[in-house]
Amino acid sequence: MERNLAMDLVRVTEAAALACGRWVGKGHKDAADEAATEAMRRTLDSIEFCGTVVIGEGEMDEAPMLYIGEKVGSGCAGAPEVDIAVDPLEGTNICAKGKTGAITTIALAPRGGFLHAPDMYMEKIAVGPEAHGCIDLNASPEENLKRVAQAKSCYVEDLTVVILDRPRHEKIVNEVRKAGARIHLISDGDVAPAIAATVLGSGVDMLMGIGGAPEGVLAAAALKCMGGDMQGRLVFMNREEKARARTMGIDDFDKVYTAEEMAQGDVVFAATGVTNGELLHGVRYMSGGAETHSIVMRSKSRTVRFIRAQHQFDYKPIY
Ligand code: VTB
């Protein structure tokens, strides 16, 4: 993977965040998502790679752009062939309601490097580098908490676990509470907290629970770059989802995927904050411009960059 691709990716998520940031709190999640998607799609064409969207806005007949299979990038001869996983606005509800934690995300892997996760659920557990190798989706929440606390030389009571606030998580919430750990229930957006678990001082130690499989692959790409650890297991709600998974080459329906298996090869990840969150600040607009806060990382070097950028709209129009 070319070294500069990582830095190019920030331009993509910055553009998406600047576009959808205008919709924060306005109650129109679809308009916000469309703004982010169009800005991301447009910016992608200025990057020198031959990209294929493998995780995006849906199937070709569902999404006008960034659909699964779409070719993006300037694609000049000799440009790297890459898989692209995007969520132009991870947390559309959060953005529409002006709540915390909405981000724009993109990840690259060598062609064939991403698990082509269907748009279905995935059971996830994610931790930072100190607890790498300590998690097991087949173990209980209590056992996982004990192992992570031991790895981080702290008490279970010191740990904070982020869980999506959903009825399906009632059992896991009760088990985590019984084990003594703290919980941060979130309304939406489980990619950012998974990444936050790898950032010292973020206040997040673990992500647990069932969320989107595409979001799981995006999180796995980021955690791989940061030395974190993650496991995911697809959760099938019906026979149609199993049939769809089969068409995407998935036949072991109980398989527990590691981050490495979900995001193989030299992976690059970037995200920009749309609303303030535990990982990134949201877009701040001011006279004639805006400030964005992004994270970009590469698995090969394990370099993680936080980038604050000042944007002058007179010199770089925002669509
Ligand atoms: C999950 C989560 C995402 O949407 O997919 C969630 O991974 C949808 O869950 O981060 P429900 O079907 O229970 O609402 C997000 O929160 C936002 O895309």
Residues whose N, C-alpha, C, O or C-beta is under 5 A from the ligand:
A	BS01	VTB	E90 G91 R166 S187 D188 G189 D190 V191 G211 G212 E215
